[in-house]
Amino acid sequence: MSTDPAAAPADEDAPAPRAAAAEDATPPEHGAEEAPGEGGATGTEADAEASADAAEGAGAAPAPSGAEAELAAQRELRRRIEERKAGREAPVEAGGKLQGVAADLLAAVKAVEGGAAPTAFVPETAPAAPRRPAPEPARPAPAAPAAPTGPSDRAVDEVAAVLADGGAPASLGSAVAEALGDGGAAMLREDPWQLLRARGVRPEQADGFARALLGAEARPDDARRGRAVIGWLLEQAALAGHTALEADALRAALGQRAVPDPEGTLRAAVAEGDVLVFQDPLETGAPAAQAPASGPGGPDEAEEPAGTPVRVLIGLERYALAEESLADGLAGLVNTRPAAGPGLDEWQSAGGEGRGSAAELVRAAAGHGLVLHSGGEAARAEPAALLTAAASLGLRAWGAVHGPDSRARLAATLSGEVRAVTVAGLLSGAEGPGRDADGSLALDLLVVLDAPQLDVESAAMLVEALPDGARLVLSGDPGVLGSAGPGRVFGDLLASRACPVVVSRTPDPGPVGELASGVGAGELTAVDAPGHEVAIVPVREAAEAVHRTVQLVTESVPRAFQVPPEQTLVVTPGHGGAAGTRVLNAALKEKCNPGPGRFAGFDPGDRVAYSPAPGRTELGRVTGAEQEGLRLRCAGGEVLVARDRVAGTLRHGWAVTAHQAVALRAPAAVVVVPGDAGAGLTRDWVYTAFTRAGRHLSVVQGVGPALAAAVAERPAKPRTTRLPLLLSGVGVSSNPDERPPVGVRGVLVSTLI
């Protein structure tokens, strides 16, 4: 590696004035990121603070925005979950309408729950699903702006009155009313700890609110408090990527939150149906865990046989249903032949009859309903070639990505009639082919890039929307940071080996690609960079790191690589600290676009990071301010952010966190690693930050050997999910007739009452 030869004493780094509201609010990006690696299995208070203002939604616009589309898709999933919940007369009746393999699986599970020994069964090979004869429907015209779906003004006012009585800020009124729904004011007065259901509220704040309303009746051992804290802990765990928590970890977390009787509180929550309890079989020799009883009568009858080691997990029904729905949908894709269509020879001919991983991907997609593809930025050309080949065969092929920036990069590699969309836009109907008469997506092949960014709910909706006989290809770089929402869908699928996996042999080029390959393998090694494509800039303190970063962005990189400041991405571990995004953005604004911050701290020409929904960030530029709000030009088009949404969805965007940048790419990147960040660094954070660079990477290095230690010793933080177990019986063979059977996959020991 080499040090930037153009480095010279830099200039001022005085921060630009900024309104307090805009400074303190945290947009709904990928959780809190004050330092990577912080927090345990249950998340941190910072996780809640990071999305406090996000609950109010995205900026309003004259037409439906991407944020509105994504929120609509999330509401649709929750509606389906509620319908399933309401339609169940008893837990054993769930799935009564299933057919085929799913019905056989349910029967096997019921047999185990009734005391029978677990037995595998071999499902009948599913016949090829017929192609739908209906012609491709015309894309419907864009719908008019949807009517407001949030709480009514009256509901907000009623909740605000209760909040005022408890000494809570009135600004929480909208978020609390949205979280509690109709009758929220009465619910809140009856149970003040329901305040924890609003994002950004912490238990100590809810305790103070309860004391103000209930007086001496507000005690730590109040059953209402314990149940509310359980729900809060599980939601915090979801922010950290977990779909469930181990029972022992949840008991310990309850004790840390001053719940006097964690075991009794957990039992009460199970009995009331607040949570689901799962006993998942473990490998032989693993220590067994203790499950909470489902009520005063003792353990549930559906426990695993004595002596079987199990892992006891506690989860919210929302994520449990999404995970199980996803597993069932994926199993259907694996065990069902794609619809009749072109033969293998035709696929190979359309793919250019080439060799290597690109040809392997074409062959795998030709014969399987579900295929995984892994690789870096250069490897994205392979799924793009697959899409082009499928379209040339007359198939309805679509590519879906995480955000507008990634969509533009994919679109640049496509040819013919293939189109690229975002996952959120596809699910909401704002983008894509539309739906057929059955409500399924009108397509034959869907290739999802940026697959590591799929959370379990989005993935479940996506799989559920596929028509019979469709092919699904999930492609992405397994080394990057995971999804903002709960789950580890792509990683769990790779580990399950349930379907064909094509590992790209197309490496990212140049010294940056060589460095990234080493980091992905757990080694931070020197690379030969004769053109200074990689530069290491050592610093001793945070102020020097800020100084050098500004110099690199505004002087050195433009001079050496002809990359203007607006095309350089600065990545740093967190928002806070002496070298976080706040400080760096203030210094870069002063140099790149000085101004008084006339509109909530922003001026026309400011570079901004717009986060319309949790886990999604678009870079844009302020083009003007109006009475209604702030107007931006982003990769996805023009956006009007309402005045009351600015503080919750916008930050200055010269410097971003790695989670914000995970779907972004720039010609040059400056990665800032200040001295206080060493303990929180992980391999996937370093890999994500380094791979944002196309032609040039500068690393402002203040942690010394701690950077190499993080790469070698600390891979991605683990996530607790059930998908690996749910997929454990789903196997793959090159011949669908030879695929292994689906087996019994864990036992649900308590369901909602």
N, C-alpha and C positions, 0 to 999 in steps of 0.2 A: 504494500500500500504506500501511497505517497501523500505528502502534505501539500495543501494548496500553495503553489509557488507565488500566487498573486496576492497573498494575504498581506495587508498593510494596516497601519493604525486606522481604525474606523472612526465614525463620527458619533453625533448625538444619538441618544436613545430615550429622550424625554417622552413620556406617554402623552397621548392626546387626551383632552377632556372627554369624559364619557359619563352618561347618565347612570345613576346608581342602579336604577331598575334593570337596565340592560346589562350592567356589569355583574350583578349578583345572581340574576336568573340563569338557570342552566337549561339550554335547549334539550329536547328529547333525543339525544344521540345515543350512542351505545353505552348506556349506564354512566356512572361516575367514573372519572379517570384522573383523579388527583395524583395517583401514582399507580402504575400497573402492578397487578399481583396482590393488591390489598384485599382484605376481606376473606372470610372463610366460607364454609358451605352455606351459611345462611345469609350471605350478603353483608353489607355494611350500611350504616346510616347514610353514608355518602351516596349509596345506590339510590336511596329514596330521594335524597336532595337532588340528585342529577335529573330526575324526571318530575320534579314537583310541578313545574310550570307546563309540562308537556300535556298534562291531562286535559287542559283546556283546548287542545286540538291544534290544527294547523291554521295558517293565515287564511282569512276569507278572501274569496276571489269572485269575480262576476260569473265565472264558470267553474264546474267542479275541478278542484285541484287534485294533485296526486295524493296529498294527505287525506282529503275527504274520501277519495276512492279507497285508500287503504283502510281507513276507519270503517267505511261501509262494508268492506270485505270482512273485517274483524267482527262487526256486529252481526253479519250473516252467519258466521261460524258459531257465535254465541247463541243465536236464535236456534240453530239446528241442535246445539247441545241441549238447550232447554226443552225442545220438542222431544228429543230422545229421553230426557229425564222424566218429563211428564207422562210419556207413553209407557213407562215401565210400571207394571203392577207389583212386581217383585223382582229382586235381582236375578233369580234363576230364569225369569221369563225374557230377559234381555236377549235380543237376537232371534226372537221367535220367527221372524220373517226371513231369516237367512236361508240360503239354498246352497247345495253343492258342498264344496270343501269347507266353507265357513260353517255350514250347519253341522257337518261331521265333526269339526273341531269343537264346536260348542257342546255337542253331545259327549265328546271325550272329556271335556272339562267338567261337565255335570257329573259324569261317572266318577271322576276323581273326587269331586266334592262330596259325593255320596258314600265314599269309602272304598271304592274299587281301586285296584292297583293301576298305576299309570301304564297305558299301553299305546304304542305308536300305531297309527293306521296309515294305509297307503291310499291317497285320494285317487279317484279316477282321473285320467288325463283329460284336461279340459279341451273340448274341441275348439278349433279355430273360430274365433268370433267373426261373424259375417260383416263385411264392410257395409256401412250404411249407404243405401242406394240414393238417398236424397241428395240433391245437388248442394254444393256449398252455399250457405245462406249469405245474403248480402249483409254487409256490416251495417248495423242500425245507425241512424243518425245520432249524433251526440245528444244526450238527454239535457233537458233544461236543468238549471241549478236545483238541487234537491232542497226540499223544505228543511228548515232547521230541525235537527233530531235531538238536540240537547235539552236540558231541563227548561221548563217554562220560567218566565220572569217571576211568576207568583211562587213557584217552588223554590227558586233561588232566594227570594226575599224571606220566605218562611224559614229556610235553613239559616240564612244570615242572622235572623233575629235570635235563633237558638244559639248560634255561635257567639253573638254579642253577649248573651246572658252568661256564657261560660268564659268570656274574656278572650276568645279566639278571634283572629283577624277576619274582617268581613270579606277580604279577598279570596278566602277559601270557599265562599258560598257556592260558586258555580261548580267547582270541582267536587265538593261534598254532595251537592244535589245530584250531579251526574252519577256519582258512585252509588248513592243510596236509592235513586229512583223516586217514584211517586211515594208520598208519605214519608219522605226523608226527615222532615223536621220532627214528626212524632217519634220516629224510630230513634233519632239522635237524642231526644229528650229522655226516652225510656232507657236507652243504652248508650251513654256518651262515648264508650270505647269504639263504637261504630265509626267514629272519626278516623280511625286507622285505615279504613277502606279507601280513603282519599290519598292519592299519591303525594308523597313528600311529607306526610305526617309521621312523627316518630312516637314510640310508646310514652316517653316522658312528657311529650306535649299533650297526648290524649289523657294521661293521668291528671295533669293540671286542669284540663278542661272538665274532666269528670269530678274533680274535687270542687270546682266552682259551681257545678250544677247539683251535685249530690251531697256535698258537705262531708260529714263524718261517715256517711254510708259508702263513700268511695274508698274501698280497701284493696290492698294487693291481692287478697285471696278471693275477690269477687269472681264468680264463675264467668260473668260476662267479659271481664277483663282477660281472663286466661284464654278464652276461645278467640277473642279478637287478636290477641298477641300471636296465637298459633297461625291464624290467617295471614297476619302481617309478616311473620317469619317465612312462611311459604311463598308469599309474593316477593319478598326480598331474595329468596333463593332463586326464584324464576328470573329476576333481574341478573343474577349471576350465572344463569344458564341451566339451572337444575329443574327438572320436571317433578322431582320428589326429593325428600330428604330421608336419610336413615333415622329410624325411631330414636336411637341413642343420641344422635346429634341434635335432634329436635328437643329431646328432654333436656340436654345440656344447655341449649340456647334459651329454653324457657326459664331455667334456673338463673341464667345470667340476666334475664329481664325481670328478676324479682318475683317470679311466680312461685309461691311457697310449695305447692304440690304438683310438680310437673307431670308425674304419672297419672294422678287423679284428673288433672286438667285435660290430659290427652285422652283419657278414657271418656270423659264427658264430651269432648269434641267428636269422638268417634260415634258415641251413642246418639248425639244430636244430628249426625250426618254432615257435619261441617267438613270432614276430610274423609278420604279413602285410605284404607290400609291394605298393603300388599305383602304377601310372603312369597318371595321369589327364591327358588332353589339355588343353592350355591354348589360349587364344586366340592367333591368329597374332601374332607379334612378341614374345610373352612369353619370358623367358629360360628355357632348359631346365635341368633339374636332373639330378644324377647319382644313379642308383639303385645301392644296394649289390648286389654280386654275390650270387647265391643259394648260392654255394659255391665251392670251389677251382677248379671248372671254368670259371668266368666267368659272365656275365650269363645270365639265364633266356631261353629261346627265345621267350617270349611278349612280348618288349619291343615298344614302339611302333616303327614304321618310322623309319629314320634321317631326321633333319631335322624330325621332328614335335616341337614343344615340349611337354614334359610337366611335371607336378608330381608329384614322388615323395613318397608318403605312407607312413608306417609306422604300423601299428595292431595292436591286440590282436584276436584272432579273435572274442571275445565281442561287441565293439562293431561289428566289421565285418559279422558275420552279422546282427546286429539291424538295422543300417542298410540292408543289402541286402534283408532280409526286409520291412522297412517300405516300401522303395521299390517292391518287387514288389506288395505289397498295395495301396498307393496307386494304382499304375498300373492294377490290376484294377478298383478303384472308379471311376477316371476313364473307363476304356474299356468299361465294362459298364453297360448301362441298368439303372436300378432295377427291382425286381420290379413286375409288372403290378399296378395298383391304381387309385386315384382319378386322374381326368384333371386337366389343368391348370385347367379351369374349376371343378372341385370344390375344388381346393386354394385357388384365389383366393377362392371363396365362403366356405370355412372360415376363411380369413385375414381376413375382413371386407372384401375387395375394396378395401383401402386403397391409399394411395400412399406413396412414399418408400422408404427402405431396408428397412423392415419388410416391405412387399409384395414388394420385390425378393428378399428372402431366401426368402419362401414360394415364389415362382416358380422361383428357382434350385434349391431343394431338391426341387421337384416333378419336375424333369427330369434331375437329375444325382445320381450316387452319392456325390460328394465336393464339398463347398462350404466355403469359408472365409468367416468373418464377423469384422470387426474393429471395435472401438469400446470406449468406456470403461464406467464403472459404469452410467450411465443406459441405455446401449445394450443391456444385458443383457435388457431387456424385449423386445427383438426376437426372440432365440432362444427366450425363454419363450413368446412368442406363437406361434412356429412349433410348439413342442411341443404347445401346447394345440390348435392347428388340426389337427395330425396325429392326435392322440388322438380328436378329434371325428369324424374320417374312419374310425375303426376301426383305425388303425395302433397297433402297440405302440411307444410313444414314451417314451424315457428321457433324462433330463439328467444328465450327470456333471460333477463339479467337483473342484477340487484338495483341499479340506479341509472339515471340518465347518462352519466359520463361513460359507464360501462356499455350502455346501449349504443352510444355513438361509436365506440371502438369496435363493437361487434358488427354494426351496420356497415362499417368501412370495409369489412372483409367478406361480406356477402355479395352474391350476384343473383341475377334472375328475379323471381317473384318472392324470394324469401324476405321476411321482415323481422326486425328485432323489437321487442317490447320489454317493459319492466314487469317483474312478477306482480307487483301491486296493481299495476294497470291492467294486467291480464285477468287477475282474479276479480277485479271490480267491474270489468267490462269497458273501462275507459280506453283500453288499448286491446289490440289483438283481433282474432277472427270473429268474435261474437259467440253466441251459444246456439245450439241446434234445438229442435223441438223438445228434446228430452232434458234440456238444461245443461248438456255437456258442451265442452269447448269444441268448436267445429274445426278439428285438426286431426291429422294422422300421426305426426311426429312432433314431439315437444323436446327441445334441447334446452336445459336450464344451466346456464353458466353462473359463476359465483355461487355454486351450490353450498359451500360452507356457510353462507349467510342465510340459509333457509332455517327458520325456527320451526318447531314442531307444529304449530298451528297453521302457518302458511303452507308448509309441506302437506299437511293433511287436507287442506282445502284444495291444493293443486292436484293431488292424486285423485281426490273425490270428483273433481271436475273433468277428468279425462274420459273420453268415450270408450266404449268396448273396442278392444283390438288395437288401441293406440300404443305407440311406443314412447317411452320416456327415457331420456338420457340426462343424467346428472353429471355435470362437469365442473371442476374447480381445482383450486390449489389447496391441498390439505394442510399446508404449512402456515396458512394465514390465521388470524384471529377468528374465532367462531362467531356465531350469530348473536345479535343483540337480544333476541328473545330466548325462551327456554328451549332446551334440546340441543342435540349434537347430531343432527340427522345425517349429514354426509359422512362424518367420521364413524358413526355407528354402523352405517351401511357398509363402509369399507371394511370395518372390522368383522362384520357378520359373514362376509363372503357369500352372500345370498344370491348374487347375480354376477354376470361377467364384469370384470374390472380391466380396463385398458389403461395402462400406465404409459403416458407419453414419453417418447424418447427424443423430443424436440426441446433442447435446453434453451433458456434465455441467453442471448448472445452477449459477448463482450465481458469486460472485467466486472461489471455490475452483476451480470448473470452468474459468473463464476463465484463471486462472493456470496450471492444468495444461495447457490447450490451448497456451498460449504456450511452456511448457517442452518439450512434445512437439515443437513446431516449431523448437526451438533458441533460443528467446528468453525471457529472464527480465525481464519488463516489469512496471511498476506497474499495479495494477488498482484500480478504484474499489470500496471496501468500506465503505459508509456505516454498516453495522451491525457493523463490526469483525470481519467473517467471516474476514479475513486480517490477521494482525498480525505485524509484524517486530520482534523484540526484539534489538537489538544488544548484544553483550557483548564484553569485552576479553580475558578469560582464562577458563580452564576452570572454575575455582572459581565464578566469577560465572555461568557457563552452568548449572552444577548448581543453584545457588541460585535462579536465575530459573525454571528448569524446575520445581522443586518448588513454587514459588509459583504458577506458572501452573496446574499440575495440581490443587493443593489449594485455591486461593483464587480466582484471577482467572476461570478458565473456569467453575467452578461458579456464581460470582456473576453473571457476565455472560450465560451461556448455559444455566444450569440443567442442566449436564452434570456428573454426579458423577465423582469421580476414577477410579472403576472403569470408566467408559465413555470415558476419554481414553487414547489410545495414544501413548506416547512412542517416537520412532524416532531412532536415533543410528547413526553409521557403523560402530562396532565394539564388541566386548566390552571390550577393554583401553583404556588411556589414562585421562587425568584426567577425561574426560566420556563414558566408555564405559558400557555397560550395567551393569557391576559397580558402578561408583561411583554411577550414577544410581539403580539399584535399591536400594542400601544407604540412600541418602538418602530415597527415597520410602517404603521400608519403615518407616524410623524415624518418618516423619510419618503414614503411612496405617495401619500395623499393627505398632506396636512390639512387640518380643518378643525373647526370648533365642535363638530358633532351636533349639528343643528337639530337633527331628528333622532331623539333617544340615543345620542352618541354616535350616530352615523351621518356621513356626508355623501353626496353624489360622487361616484367614482370609487368608493370604498369597496374592497374585496370582502365578501361575506361568506360565512358558512351557514347555510339554511337547512335546518333540521325539521321538516314538516311532521315527522312521526318518529317514534323511537327506533334507532338503528339505521336511519337513512339520513344522509347528509349530502347536499348539493352545494358546490361552490358557485358563486355568482358575483354580480357587481351591482351596486346601487345605481339606478338610473335616474331616480327622482323621488320626491316626496309629494304626496297629495293629501287632501283632507281625510280621505278614507284610510290611508296608510302609506307604506313604503313600497316602491316599485323596484323589482329586481329583474335582471336578465341572467337566467341560469341555463345550464345545459338542457334542461327540459323545456325551456321557453320563458316567456314573460310571466312573472309572478307578482301579485299584489298582496302584500302582507298587511293585514288589518292592524290598526294602531295598537289595539290591546293584545295583539299576538307577537309584536316585535320582540319584547323582552324574553318571551318564552321560546322563540324559534330561531333567533338570529344571534350570531357572534361575528366578530371580525374574522376573516378567513385567510389571512396570509399564513398564519400558523394554526394547525389543527392537531388533534390527537390521532394516534394510529387507528383507533376504532372508527373515528370519523373518516379517515382516509382509506379504509379497507377496500372500497370499490372505486377509488380514484387512481389516476395515473398521470404523471407529469414528465416533461422532458428532463427536468432536473429536480432533485430533492435534497433538502438539507435536514438531516436528522440530528436533533439536539438531545443529548443525553447528559443532563446536569449531574453534579456530584451526589445530590441527595436522592437520586432515582435508582441507585444500584440494587438495593434490596428488593425492589418491586419488579425488576425486569424479568422477562421470560423469553424463551426462544421464539415463540410465535409472535411476540410483540416486536422483537428485533427483526425477524424475517419480514413481517408485514411492513414495517417502516422502511427497510432497505429496498424492498421490491416495488416501492412506489416510484422509483426513479427509472427513467428510460435511458437517457444518454449519460447523465452525470449524477453522482452521489457524493455529497460531502457529509461527513460525520463529525459533529462538534462534540468531542469526547471529553467528558469530565469525570468519568467513573473509573478510569484506569482498568485494571485487570477484572473488575467486576462485570464488565461487558462480556468478555470471553467466558467467564464462569457462568453467567446466566444462559448463554447459548449452549454450553456443554452440559449443565446440570439441571436446568429448570425448563422442561418442555411446557406445553400448554397446561393451564390449570384444569384439573379433572372436573367433569360435570356428572352429576348423578342423574341417570336416565334409565328408563325401562325398555327402550327400544331394542337394545341388543338381545335381551331375553325374549322379547316378543317375536324377534326374527330368528331365534335360535333354531327353530325347526324348519326354516325356509332355506332350501338348498338350491344349487344350480348345477345343471349339466349341459353339455353342448347339445344334447338331445332332450327336448322337453319331456319325452316319454320316459326318460331315465332319471328324472329329478327326484331327489329324496323326499320322504314324506314330511308332512307338517306334523309336529308333535305337540304335546300339551305344554303350555307356555306360562307357567306361574299360576298362582291362585289368588283371587280377590277375596280377602277375609272379612271385609266389611264394606257395605255400600251405603249410599244415602238412603235415609228412611223417609 
